[in-house]
Every structure is written in C-alpha cells, then in structure tokens.
Amino acid sequence: MNKFFNLFDLSQKVNYKTEVLSGLTVALALIPEAIAFAFIAGLSPLTGLYAAFMMGFVTSIFGGRPGMISGATGAVAVVIVALAKTHGVEYIFATVILAGIIQFLAGVFKLGKLIRLVPQPAMLGFVNGLAIIIFMSQLVQFKVDSTDHDSAWLQGTSLYLFVGLVIMTMFIIWVTPKISKVIPAALTAILVIFGVVVAFGLDTKTVGDLASIQGGFPPFHIPSVPFSLETLQVIAPYSFIVAGVGLIESLLTLNIVDEITQTRGNGNREAVAQGTANMLSGLFSGMGGCAMIGQSLINVSSGARARLSGIVASVMLLVFIMFGAPLIEKMPMAALTGLMIMVAIGTFEWASLKTINKMPKSDILVMVLVTLITVLFDNLALAVIIGVIISALVFAWDNAKRIRARKYVDEKGIKHYEIYGPLFFGSTLAFGEKFEVKNDPEEVIIDFSESRIVDMSAIEAVNKVTELYLKEGKKLHLKHLSPDCIRLLKNAEKIIDVNILEDPTYVVAADV
C-alpha cells in the first residue's frame, strides 16, 4: 500500500530546469493538437483543451510512467464523433466517465499485463503507422483553413513563407543539440520562429486562426443525461471502445518510453491513472483522452525523466487558457507544424527498414499490416489486435509442426513413445498420427517429460489414443504428466497408469 502512494521517487535526481522547460514546450505543442482533436469530434476547442489539462495533470501525478504525457487524442476523437453528432456533448461526457471507470477497473484487476501479448513486429508496425499519421495530420496546416479538410491549399507567397518557416523550425531542432543542450531544441525553435514572425511582421497562420483558447477553470458539471438503462445502452458500446483504445495506446506508448529511457513503468498503475483522469475529464467538461506518443517523445527527447515535466505542461496549459490566450494565439503554426514533423521523423523506426530482409516473413507481414491498418483506418486498437491475432496464429502453426515422437522398444518388449513439443489444439492431428496402435506390443508407455498438455483439445487427443489402445486390448501408461493434466484426464482413469512420482510441477510467474 505504501508503494502505491509513493507518488514521487525522492531518490531520483531531477534536473528542474530541464523538467520545467520541457513541460513548457509540451504545453505549447498540446494546444493545436487539442483544438484539432476537438474539431474532429465535433466539439468546442475548450472541450479538447480541458481534457488535455485534466488528463495530463492526473496521469503525471498518479500514472505509472514518469515523463509520459497524456491529453486529448485523435484515437478517442474518432470513436466519439458519431455519438457527438447523434446525441450531443452531454452524452460524450457520460461516455468518457464510464470509459474511465472501465479503465480504472482494468488497472485494479491488473489487466495491464495483457500488453505483454503484443509482439515486437506489431509494436514496430504501431510505431511506424503512428509516425505516418503524425506526419499526415500536419499536412492540413498547409491549407488556407486548417479546420476544414476540404479547404484549398496555400498558394504563392503564403505557401512559400509557411514552408520556409517550417523548414527553419526543423533545422533549428536538428542543429540546436549539436551546439548546446541548455534549452530544449523544440522550445528554442518555437521562440526563434515566434521572434522572427513578430520582428518582421510576417503574415502567416497562427494558433488564433484555429480558434480562440480563451477560457476559465474547467467547470465541474454532471452530465445532463437521463440516468436510465436506455442511456447506458447508448453510451456503453462507445465507452468500451474508448477504454480499450485508450489503454492500448497508453500502454504501448509506455513501452516505447520505457525503451527510450531504459527504465520500466507500471502498466496497471497507468491504467488506474488513465481511468481516474477520464472520469474527472468527463466531470470537468473534457472530451477524455489517453497517452500521446508525439508529446511524450517531445518530452523525453528534451531530457525530461520525472513527473514534474508533465505537471508543468498541464498547469501551464491551464495558465495559457485562463490568462495567456492573447499571446499564445499569436504563436505561428509553422513552428508547431515543424516540431510535429520532426517528432514524426524521430518516431519512425528507420532501423526496421534496414532489417526487413532479415526478419521472418510472418513478422514482416504483421509489421506491414499493422502499419497499413493504423494509417488507413486511423484505428490503433484494431491494428494492434489484428497484429496480435496473426502473430498468435503463426505461432500456433509453427508449434503445431514441432510435435514429434521418438520411438523404441526396451529389453522387456515395452514400446516407448517420447513426445517432444507442446500438445495443443493445433498439434493434436499430428500427435494422433504418431502411434502404430495395431502393430504395437501389448504394453506401451507415452512419456511427456519433453512435452506439455496445454488445453482441452490436447486432453481429448490423449483420450482418443487411450481408447484406441483399449479397443485393441493393450495396456497404456502415461508418464511425466503435470498434476493439472492428471486431474483433467478423468475420462481415461480406468486404463491410464500415471507415474506421479516423476511428474514435474509447473509454476506460472505472477505479475508483480
């Protein structure tokens, strides 16, 4: 219990300057993202900004991954857009609260460990697909109206100026770390571009062109929806999808940040924090969200490793909303666009392209498929789930071919079958073909010391073999079965002689 409430690791060395500056950079990058995702969901800009504040603040304090940033995300926006059109914003708030409860329970019951089932090729596909999405989402900034995907592209001087500022931003972010790491490169680029635009009076798109971010403290608001079974039937499907998408994206982002920082986060604790944040977001007029890989990478690449950076980012975002809107609305969009393009370049796993010829064909298929589904359908949860399913089927197929038997007759005339490889639903057919029932001697021993009976299909396969030997009037012994298999083999208990003394004991590692 004490460990759970140990919010801050006091033994960790914290670079306060880096944490504060990184948090400020992330806060600036959060603004256009939150506004854009709110527009995608058909909601007001403040709904996205309030969600970014609440999600970021709560998960930074209570989450399982210091340095990771949460906020309003496109994954959640895509899910709730249909509900927003048919039932309105109040049902969105209710949906987000219920999704938060589901995520909270997932963390309490330690379901965060399920992220371990995601294979590395699916992770690579997820990361590459997300990098492409981040890049493609910035293309709309090159249009006259960034809030309208059908708007015309910038042309002439406006286009050249915007592209020039974007390239300048990217160059500053690339070259700054080579010169000095005193100030995060992303923040340096934003401040320089802002200064250039103001000093020369350049006419280019700003944050204010998207929407006004002026507002107050997020108002507490219980959703104005009927508390009835009918309402639950409307919001429940959306809530489960939001919860699932949010957890998958958050836990995958957690793993990516773990790899970058060479530390280990806590998936179950993150699930509890994400759930709490979504519940509070729905109660404080927010659209909900999850972890944001783009902002998280901005944060950790700037050197942030502690919870302070996320707290600063969320608090500064609220300060901008309440007091700094007139200044922040003058921020050039070219600087933030260049920053996000550099994030996309840094996110993409370029090494996966170099090693693609060395990977198994099944892994290549999973990686490419997850990437394509992520990009084409903008559905991270669907992409990862399909990747896991394909990987599981490939694994089952490969292991089904590995079942084999070593056969010999000892000096007493007893025939031995030493089984190698797992016996499960995929290998039962091959297992049954190993035995020569009619030609075998009167006594047979099947040795499972190098095998493992995995599921009910395997047990049924063993039962069928024993029945075949029974019909031939021959005696069958099974050796080295684990205790759980012995308990399950009741259908053949009259004809099976089990050597219990030599049975191994299998222990399943528990999640700590």
N, C-alpha and C positions, 0 to 999 in steps of 0.2 A: 504493500500500500504506500509506503514511504517513497518507493521508487517511482510510482505513478505520479505522485505530486511533486517530484523533483523536477520542476519545470526548467530550471537553468543549471547548467553544469558549471559550478563555480570554479572548478579546476581548469576549465578551458581558458586558454589565453585569447582574449578578444581584442582585436585591433579596432578601437572605437571609431577612429577616423574613417577607416575603410568601410565599416558597417554603416555608418551614417551616410557617407557619400554614395555607397551602393544603393542604400534604401531610397535616397533622393532620386537617383537615376531611374530606379524601378517605378517609383511613383509617377514620374513624368511619362514613362512608357506605358503605364497602365491606363492613362486617360483615354487616348484614342481607341485602344483595344476595347475598353469597357463600353464606350459610346457605340462603337461599331457592332458589338455583340448585342447590345440592347436594341439597335435598329433591326438586326437580323431577326430577333424575337418579336419585333413589332411593339416594343415598349419604349418608354421615355428614356432619355440618356441618363437621368438621375437614378433610374432603377438599376442600370448597369453599374454606375459609379458607387452607389450604396452597397451593392453586392460585392464589388471589388474591395471596398473598405472592410466590410464585416468578415468576408471570407479570409482576407489577408491578415487581419488583426487576430482573429480567433485561432487560426491554424499556426500562425507564427508563435503564439504563446503555448498552445497546448499540443501542437502537431508532433508527429514522430520523426520529422526530418528538418533540423535547423538549416536555414538558408533557402528552403524551398518556398516559392511564392504561390499563393492561391488567389483566385479572383473570378470575375465573371468570364465565362469561356464560350467559345463558339460551339463546342460539343453539346453543352446544355441548351444553348440558344436554339440550335437546330431541332432539338427534341420538343421544346415547349412552344414553338412558333405556331403550330396548328391549334393548340389549346388556347393560345392568346387570341387568335382570330375568332374562334367559336364561342368562347366563354368569358374572355376578358382577363384583366390583370389580377383581379381578386382570386381567381382560380389558380393563377400562376403562383401567388404567394402560398396558397394552401398546398399546392403540389410540391413546392420546394420544402415546406415544413415536413411533409410526410416523407419525402425523399431523405431528408436529414435524419429522421427517426430510423429509417431503414439502414442508413449508413452507420448510425450510432450502434444499432443492434449488431450489425456485421462486425464492428470492432469489438464489442463486448464478448461476442461468441467466437472471437479470434479467427474470423474468416479471411483476414488479410493474408494468411499464409498461402491461400489459393493462388496468389500471384506467382508463386514458385512454379506453377504448372505452365507458365508462358515460356516457351523455348527461345533460345537465343536468336534463331532466324526470324521469329515473329517479332522479337524486340527490335532487331535491325530494320525490319520492314516498317514497324511502327514509327521508329525514329526518322527514317528516310521519308516516309509518307508525310509525317508531321512537318518536316523541314520544307517539303514541297508546298504544303498547304500554307505555311507561314509566308513563304515567298509569293505564292499566288494571291494571297489575301492582300498583299501590298500593291498589287497592280491597279486596284481600284483607285488608289491615290493619284494615279496618273490621268484620271478623268476629271472633267470640269466639276462635277458634283460627286464627291466621294461617297455620299449616302445613297446614290442611285446607280445600280449596276448597269442600267441601260443608258446612262449618260454618255455624251460624246467624249472622246479623248482630248486631252490638252493638245494644242497646236501652236506652232510658231514660237514666239518669244517666251510665252508662259511655259511651254513644254521644255524648251532649252534651259530656262532658268531653273525649273524644278529638277530636271535630270542633273544639271550641274551641281546643285546643292546636295542632291542625294549622293553623287559620286564623291563630292568633297567630304561629306559625313563619313562615308565608308573608308576613305583614305585616312582621315584623322583617327578613326577607330583602329585601323590597321597599323598605323605608324606610331601612335602615342605610346604603346607599351614598350617599343624599342628605344624610346627616348627617356621616358620616365613613367613610374607607376604611382606617383604621389597622388594623382587624381584619376579615378576610373576613366578609361578611354571613352566610354559611352557618354558619360557626363561632360567630359571635355568637348566632345563633338557637338553635343546639343547646345552648350553655352557658346561655342565659337560660331556655329551657324546662326544662332539667335542674335549674336552680336553683329555679325555681318549683315543680316537682313535689316536690323534696326539702324545700323550706322549708315548704310547706303540707301535706305528707304526702298528696299526691293519689294515689288508687288507679287507676293506668292501666297499660296494657300496656308492657312493657319488652323490651329485647333478650333478656334471660334467659328470657322467655316463649317465645321461638322455640326456643332450645336453648342449652346451655352451650357457651362458646367456650374453656373451659379446655383447654390442651394444652401440649406441649413443642415443641422444634425439629422441623421436618419430618423424619421418619426416612427415611434412604436405604433403598430397597427395590427390588430387581429383581423385576419381575412374576413371580409363580409360575404361569406358563403353559407348556405344552409347546412347545418350540422346534421346531415342525413345520410342514409345508406346510398341514396342516389348520387349524392356528391362524391362519396367515396368511390363509387363505381366509375365516375368520370375521371377523377384525378389519379386513382391507384395505378393504372397502366403507365401513365406518364411518370409517376413518382418512381416506380421500379426501374424504368429505363434511365431516368436521370440519376438515380442512386447507382445503378450499375455502371453507366458511362463515367460518372464522376469518380467512382472507386478505381475503375480500371485505369483511367488516365492519371489519377493521382498516384497510384501505386507504381505504375510504370515510370512516371516522372521521378518518383522517389528512388527507384532503382538506378535511373540514369544519373541522378545527382550523387548517389552512393558511389558509383564508378568514378565519377569525376573527382570527388573529394576523398576517395579511399577510406570512407567511413561507412557505418551501417545504420540505417534508420529503422524505425519500428512501424511496420505496416498496420498492425492492429491499433496502435495509438493514433496513427494518422487517420484511420477510418473513423475513430471516435471523434477526433477533432473536426474532420470534414462534416460529419453528421451534425455536430453541435453548431458549426458555422452556418450550415444551410438552414437549420431550424431558426437561428437568430436572424439570418438574412431574410427569411420569409416573414418574420415578425417585425422587421425594421425596413420594410418596403424594398427589399432587394430581390433580384431575379435568381439568386443562387449561382453556384459555380463549382469549381474544383481547382486542382493544381494546374498551373500554367507553365508549360515547359519553356516557352520563349522567355518569359520574365525570370524564371528560375535560372536559366542559363546566363542571362544578363547579370543576375545577382552573383552567382558563384564565379563567373569569369572575371568579375570585378574584384574578387578576393574575399567576398563575404562568406563566413562559415558559421555564424552564430544566429540566434533568434532575433537579435537586435535589428538586423537589416530589414527583416520582414515587418517588424513592428514599426520601424521608422517609415517604411514605404507606405503602409496603410494609414498611419497617423498623418503623414504629410499629404496623402491623397485627400483626406478629410479636410485638412487645413486649406488646400487648394480650392476645394468645393465651397467652403464656408467664407474664406477671406481672400484667396488669391486668384479668383476666377478671371478678373480683368487682365491680369498679367499673363496667366497661363494660356488664355485664349489667343494670345499673340504669338505663341510658340509655333515656329514653322513646321508644317507637316513633313517637309522634306527631310528634316533632321531625324524625326521619329521613323520615317519610312526607311531611310538609310540604315538606321540602327537595327530595325527588324530584318532587313535583308541580310545584314551581317550575322544576325542570330541564326537565320535560316542556313547560311553558308557554314556556320560553325556547328549547327545541329546535325547536318547530313553526315552520315558515316561513310566518308570517301574511301576508307580502307576496305569497306565491303565490296567495292567495285574492283579493287586490285586482287582480292582473294576469291572472287566469284568462280574462277575456273578450278579452284582447289576445293571448293565445297561440294558435298554430296548433292546430287540433282534434286532430291527431295527438299533439302534445306534451301536451295536456290528457288524452288517453286514456292515454298512458304514465304520467303522474304519478298519475292516479287509480287505475289498475290496480296499479301498484307499491305504492301506499299500502294498497289493499284486500288484496292478497296478503300483504303484511307483517303486517297486523293480523289477518286471518282465519286464516292458516296459521302465523304466527309463524316464517316461513321467509324470512330476509333474502336468502339466496343465490338461492333460487328467484325471489323477487320481482325482484331486480336483473337476473338472467339473462333473464327474460321481458321486462323493460323494454328491455334491450339488443336482443333479437331483434326486438321490434316496431319499435323505432326503426330498426334496420337494414333491415327490410322496407319501412318507409315511405320511408327514404332511397333504397332501390333503386327503388321505384315512381316516386318523384319524378324521379330521374335518368333512368329509362327513358323518360320523356316528353320529356326535353330534347334527345335526339338529333335533329339536323336537318341538312339539306344545302342549300348554296347552289349553284345550277347555272347554268352559262353556257357558250357556245361561243366560243372565241377566233378571231382572224383566220385561223388555219391550219385551221380546221374541227375542232379538237380540243375535245371536251366535257370540262368540268371539274366535279367534284363536291367542293366544300369542306365537309368534315364538321365539325360543331360538337357538342360534348358527349361524355361518356365512352361508349365502346363496351364493354359487358359483357353478362352473361347476360340481364339484364332489358331491354336495348335492342336486342338482335340482330334481333328480328322487325321493329321499326320501321325499323332500318337497311336490311334487305333490301328493304323496300317503297319505298325512295327511288330505286331505279335503274330506268331505262327501257331495258333491255338490247336489245330488238329494234329500238327506234326510234333508238338512239344511233348516232353516226357510227363509222367504222372504228377510231378511236383515242380512248381515254378515259383521263383522269387522275383518280385519287381522292387528294385532299390531306388528310392527317391533322394538319396543323400546329395546328389548334384542337381536336384530339380526342386520345384516348388509348386504345389497345387494352389492355384490363385483364386479361382472363382467356382460358382456352381456348375458351369459348363464343364469344367475340368473334373469335378467330382462325379458328374453324370457319366463322363467318359470312362472314368475308373470303374464305376458301377457296371457299365456295359461290358467291359473287359472281364470283370469277375463273373458276370452272368454267363459269358461265353465259355469260360473255363468250367463253370458249374455244370453246364449242359453236357460237356464232354466228360464229366466225372473226374475232373482233375483238381488237385489242391493248389491254391494260390496263397502266397504270403506277400504282404506289403511291408517293406522296411523303410525306416527313417522318415516316417510321416510326422509332421509337426502336430502338436496337441489339438490345434483348432481344426485340422483336417480329420483327425481321428474322431472328433465329436460329430463332424458332419457326415461321415461315412456310415450312417446307421442302416441304410438300406441293404448293405452287404455285410453286416456284422456277423452273420452266421457262417460265412465262408471266408472271411478275411482274418488272417493271423498277423497281428501288428507287433513289431518289435518296439515296444515303448521305451525300453531302457536306453536305446541308442538314438532316440529321436532328438533332434535339435530344438532349441527354444528360440523363437523369433521375437525380437523386440522392435517396436516401431518408435522411432525418435519423436519426441513431443516438441511442439513449438514453445520456445521459452519467451 
